[in-house]
Amino acid sequence: MKFTCDKCGWELFAESVMMCPRCKDTGEWTRHKPEWVKWVEKRRNETDRGVGDTAQRIFAKLGGELFKKLAAFLGMPCGCNDRQDEWNALWPYPCSITGLNPIAIEQNRP
């Protein structure tokens, strides 16, 4: 993930940032979307809650079931559902056809 220090403008590629290596500031960082996320977002449907749903739909067309069979054969977990949920949480779509964020609606249901 790419981050930019809001104080000095230093750019850093990391999973998370605690302190800027240049100015030693521990303040605010701006997180940038990876290019592949921008590409996936362009292919969204109105029913997709976030990038995870769109990616799942694309990979299903490209042979997602084949990958699941290969992972099962090798004895490793696919992780597709967890990854889909994680990507939906990281990069949700701002609104659906109703103008409301479907992830926020689901989280507020009893």
N, C-alpha and C positions, 0 to 999 in steps of 0.2 A: 504494500500500500504506500502511496506517496503522500507525504505530509509537508506542509510549509509552516515555518515558524512565523507567527504574526508579528513578532518583535523585530527580527533581523532579516527575514525572508529566506533563510536557509532551507533548502529542500532536502528531504531525507526519505529514503525508501526503507520501510521497516514494518513490522506487524503492529507495533504500538510505540509511542514516544513518551518518555518521562521527562527528559531534559535536552535542550538544544545543545549540540556539541560545540557550536560556535559561540553563542552569547551566554550559555549556561542558564538560560531562562527556563522556568518550569511552567510558564503560562499557557496561553492558548495556541493551538495548532489547527490548521485548516487541513481537513482530509480531502484528497482528490479521488474521484472515481477512476478506476482503471479503464483503459480504452475498450477492453472486451465488454465491460458493463454497459458502456455507452452504445456499443454495437447491438447488444442484446435488447436494450431498452427500445431501440428503434423497431423491434419486431414484436412488440407487445400486443396482446389482445385486450379487449375491454374486461374480460373475465380474469385476467392475470392480476394477482395481488402484489407481485413484485418480480424482481429479476429471477428469483428461483423458479417461479411458475413458468415464465417465458423460456428459461433455459431447459427446463424439464420437457416442455412441449417440443422444442427444437431437437433435443437429443433423442427423444422418443422416435422422431421421424428419421433420424440418422443411425438408428440401431442401438438405442438404449437398452432394449431387452437382450441383445447380443452381449453387451458389456456386463449386464447382470449375470448372465449364464457363465461367462468367462470368470467373473469374480467368484461365483459359487464353486466352479470347478477348481479354482486355485485355493479355495478355502478362506477367502478374505471377504469381509463385509463390503457391500457396495457403498453404503452410506448416502445413497441418493436422497432419501426422505429428510435426513438430518441436514444435508447440504442445501436442499431446497428451502427448508425452513430458515436456515441461517442466512442464506442469500436474500430471502424475502424480508427478514428483519434488518439486514444491513442496507439494502437498497429497495425500500418499498416504493410503489408508485403513489404519487401524491393524491390521485383521486380516480374513481371509476366513472362509469357512465352516469351514476347517481350524484357524482360530485363529492362523495364521501370516501375516506380511506377504508377499504374493506378489512385490512389487518386491524386497525383501531376498533372497528365495529366488532370483530370477532373477539378481541381481547376484553371488551366491555360486556360481553354476554354472560349471563349468570350460569 
